[in-house]
Amino acid sequence: MRKGLTALFLLLVCLSGQVLVQNQTIKGKGTVAGDGSPIIGATIIKGTNLGAVANAESSFSLNVPGSATVLC
């Protein structure tokens, strides 16, 4: 019985690690701070290999790996 519970616990730990590594999507809208007008075509960059461009409504969507801890 104890071996079965240990095996089940280890399986759950391994599966929870897989869930934490999934990609996340960050969505936003780029606007001018003073008047709130949209910034069309703004480039949003994270590091050297992640980026997005704002559309005509100034909205963007950035896919970030689940392993990322800081977005700045």
CNS distance restraints for C-alpha pairs under 8 A (distance, minus, plus):
assign (resid   1 and name CA) (resid   5 and name CA) 6.41 0.50 0.50
assign (resid   2 and name CA) (resid   6 and name CA) 6.18 0.50 0.50
assign (resid   3 and name CA) (resid   7 and name CA) 6.10 0.50 0.50
assign (resid   4 and name CA) (resid   8 and name CA) 6.12 0.50 0.50
assign (resid   5 and name CA) (resid   9 and name CA) 6.06 0.50 0.50
assign (resid   6 and name CA) (resid  10 and name CA) 6.22 0.50 0.50
assign (resid   7 and name CA) (resid  11 and name CA) 6.17 0.50 0.50
assign (resid   8 and name CA) (resid  12 and name CA) 6.22 0.50 0.50
assign (resid   9 and name CA) (resid  13 and name CA) 6.25 0.50 0.50
assign (resid  10 and name CA) (resid  14 and name CA) 6.24 0.50 0.50
assign (resid  11 and name CA) (resid  15 and name CA) 6.20 0.50 0.50
assign (resid  12 and name CA) (resid  16 and name CA) 6.06 0.50 0.50
assign (resid  13 and name CA) (resid  17 and name CA) 6.43 0.50 0.50
assign (resid  14 and name CA) (resid  18 and name CA) 6.74 0.50 0.50
assign (resid  15 and name CA) (resid  19 and name CA) 6.60 0.50 0.50
assign (resid  16 and name CA) (resid  20 and name CA) 6.49 0.50 0.50
assign (resid  17 and name CA) (resid  21 and name CA) 6.67 0.50 0.50
assign (resid  18 and name CA) (resid  22 and name CA) 7.07 0.50 0.50
assign (resid  20 and name CA) (resid  66 and name CA) 6.22 0.50 0.50
assign (resid  20 and name CA) (resid  67 and name CA) 7.54 0.50 0.50
assign (resid  21 and name CA) (resid  65 and name CA) 6.98 0.50 0.50
assign (resid  21 and name CA) (resid  66 and name CA) 4.47 0.50 0.50
assign (resid  21 and name CA) (resid  67 and name CA) 5.63 0.50 0.50
assign (resid  22 and name CA) (resid  65 and name CA) 6.52 0.50 0.50
assign (resid  22 and name CA) (resid  66 and name CA) 4.89 0.50 0.50
assign (resid  22 and name CA) (resid  67 and name CA) 7.89 0.50 0.50
assign (resid  23 and name CA) (resid  63 and name CA) 6.56 0.50 0.50
assign (resid  23 and name CA) (resid  64 and name CA) 5.59 0.50 0.50
assign (resid  23 and name CA) (resid  65 and name CA) 4.29 0.50 0.50
assign (resid  23 and name CA) (resid  66 and name CA) 4.61 0.50 0.50
assign (resid  24 and name CA) (resid  63 and name CA) 5.74 0.50 0.50
assign (resid  24 and name CA) (resid  64 and name CA) 5.23 0.50 0.50
assign (resid  24 and name CA) (resid  65 and name CA) 6.17 0.50 0.50
assign (resid  24 and name CA) (resid  66 and name CA) 5.97 0.50 0.50
assign (resid  25 and name CA) (resid  61 and name CA) 6.55 0.50 0.50
assign (resid  25 and name CA) (resid  62 and name CA) 5.58 0.50 0.50
assign (resid  25 and name CA) (resid  63 and name CA) 4.47 0.50 0.50
assign (resid  25 and name CA) (resid  64 and name CA) 6.08 0.50 0.50
assign (resid  26 and name CA) (resid  61 and name CA) 5.67 0.50 0.50
assign (resid  26 and name CA) (resid  62 and name CA) 5.09 0.50 0.50
assign (resid  26 and name CA) (resid  63 and name CA) 6.33 0.50 0.50
assign (resid  26 and name CA) (resid  64 and name CA) 7.26 0.50 0.50
assign (resid  27 and name CA) (resid  59 and name CA) 7.34 0.50 0.50
assign (resid  27 and name CA) (resid  60 and name CA) 5.68 0.50 0.50
assign (resid  27 and name CA) (resid  61 and name CA) 4.40 0.50 0.50
assign (resid  27 and name CA) (resid  62 and name CA) 6.33 0.50 0.50
assign (resid  28 and name CA) (resid  59 and name CA) 5.67 0.50 0.50
assign (resid  28 and name CA) (resid  60 and name CA) 5.47 0.50 0.50
assign (resid  28 and name CA) (resid  61 and name CA) 6.61 0.50 0.50
assign (resid  29 and name CA) (resid  38 and name CA) 7.80 0.50 0.50
assign (resid  29 and name CA) (resid  54 and name CA) 7.48 0.50 0.50
assign (resid  29 and name CA) (resid  57 and name CA) 7.91 0.50 0.50
assign (resid  29 and name CA) (resid  58 and name CA) 5.38 0.50 0.50
assign (resid  29 and name CA) (resid  59 and name CA) 4.23 0.50 0.50
assign (resid  29 and name CA) (resid  60 and name CA) 6.09 0.50 0.50
assign (resid  30 and name CA) (resid  38 and name CA) 6.05 0.50 0.50
assign (resid  30 and name CA) (resid  39 and name CA) 5.47 0.50 0.50
assign (resid  30 and name CA) (resid  40 and name CA) 7.82 0.50 0.50
assign (resid  30 and name CA) (resid  42 and name CA) 7.23 0.50 0.50
assign (resid  30 and name CA) (resid  54 and name CA) 7.17 0.50 0.50
assign (resid  30 and name CA) (resid  58 and name CA) 5.36 0.50 0.50
assign (resid  30 and name CA) (resid  59 and name CA) 6.47 0.50 0.50
assign (resid  30 and name CA) (resid  60 and name CA) 7.83 0.50 0.50
assign (resid  31 and name CA) (resid  36 and name CA) 5.08 0.50 0.50
assign (resid  31 and name CA) (resid  37 and name CA) 5.34 0.50 0.50
assign (resid  31 and name CA) (resid  38 and name CA) 4.43 0.50 0.50
assign (resid  31 and name CA) (resid  39 and name CA) 5.30 0.50 0.50
assign (resid  31 and name CA) (resid  58 and name CA) 7.12 0.50 0.50
assign (resid  32 and name CA) (resid  36 and name CA) 4.84 0.50 0.50
assign (resid  32 and name CA) (resid  37 and name CA) 5.37 0.50 0.50
assign (resid  32 and name CA) (resid  38 and name CA) 6.41 0.50 0.50
assign (resid  32 and name CA) (resid  39 and name CA) 6.65 0.50 0.50
assign (resid  38 and name CA) (resid  57 and name CA) 6.68 0.50 0.50
assign (resid  38 and name CA) (resid  58 and name CA) 5.30 0.50 0.50
assign (resid  39 and name CA) (resid  54 and name CA) 7.44 0.50 0.50
assign (resid  39 and name CA) (resid  58 and name CA) 5.41 0.50 0.50
assign (resid  40 and name CA) (resid  54 and name CA) 5.82 0.50 0.50
assign (resid  40 and name CA) (resid  55 and name CA) 5.94 0.50 0.50
assign (resid  40 and name CA) (resid  56 and name CA) 5.37 0.50 0.50
assign (resid  40 and name CA) (resid  57 and name CA) 6.73 0.50 0.50
assign (resid  40 and name CA) (resid  58 and name CA) 4.86 0.50 0.50
assign (resid  41 and name CA) (resid  53 and name CA) 5.66 0.50 0.50
assign (resid  41 and name CA) (resid  54 and name CA) 4.76 0.50 0.50
assign (resid  41 and name CA) (resid  55 and name CA) 5.87 0.50 0.50
assign (resid  41 and name CA) (resid  56 and name CA) 7.13 0.50 0.50
assign (resid  41 and name CA) (resid  58 and name CA) 6.96 0.50 0.50
assign (resid  42 and name CA) (resid  53 and name CA) 5.60 0.50 0.50
assign (resid  42 and name CA) (resid  54 and name CA) 5.13 0.50 0.50
assign (resid  42 and name CA) (resid  58 and name CA) 7.43 0.50 0.50
assign (resid  43 and name CA) (resid  51 and name CA) 7.17 0.50 0.50
assign (resid  43 and name CA) (resid  52 and name CA) 5.93 0.50 0.50
assign (resid  43 and name CA) (resid  53 and name CA) 4.58 0.50 0.50
assign (resid  43 and name CA) (resid  54 and name CA) 6.47 0.50 0.50
assign (resid  44 and name CA) (resid  51 and name CA) 5.41 0.50 0.50
assign (resid  44 and name CA) (resid  52 and name CA) 5.13 0.50 0.50
assign (resid  44 and name CA) (resid  53 and name CA) 6.05 0.50 0.50
assign (resid  44 and name CA) (resid  54 and name CA) 7.66 0.50 0.50
assign (resid  45 and name CA) (resid  49 and name CA) 8.00 0.50 0.50
assign (resid  45 and name CA) (resid  50 and name CA) 5.90 0.50 0.50
assign (resid  45 and name CA) (resid  51 and name CA) 4.28 0.50 0.50
assign (resid  45 and name CA) (resid  52 and name CA) 6.58 0.50 0.50
assign (resid  46 and name CA) (resid  50 and name CA) 5.10 0.50 0.50
assign (resid  46 and name CA) (resid  51 and name CA) 5.96 0.50 0.50
assign (resid  46 and name CA) (resid  71 and name CA) 6.98 0.50 0.50
assign (resid  46 and name CA) (resid  72 and name CA) 7.00 0.50 0.50
assign (resid  50 and name CA) (resid  62 and name CA) 7.49 0.50 0.50
assign (resid  50 and name CA) (resid  63 and name CA) 7.61 0.50 0.50
assign (resid  50 and name CA) (resid  64 and name CA) 7.47 0.50 0.50
assign (resid  51 and name CA) (resid  62 and name CA) 6.46 0.50 0.50
assign (resid  52 and name CA) (resid  60 and name CA) 6.36 0.50 0.50
assign (resid  52 and name CA) (resid  61 and name CA) 6.50 0.50 0.50
assign (resid  52 and name CA) (resid  62 and name CA) 5.84 0.50 0.50
assign (resid  53 and name CA) (resid  60 and name CA) 6.16 0.50 0.50
assign (resid  54 and name CA) (resid  58 and name CA) 4.73 0.50 0.50
assign (resid  54 and name CA) (resid  59 and name CA) 5.07 0.50 0.50
assign (resid  54 and name CA) (resid  60 and name CA) 4.67 0.50 0.50
assign (resid  55 and name CA) (resid  59 and name CA) 5.56 0.50 0.50
assign (resid  55 and name CA) (resid  60 and name CA) 6.57 0.50 0.50
assign (resid  64 and name CA) (resid  68 and name CA) 6.84 0.50 0.50
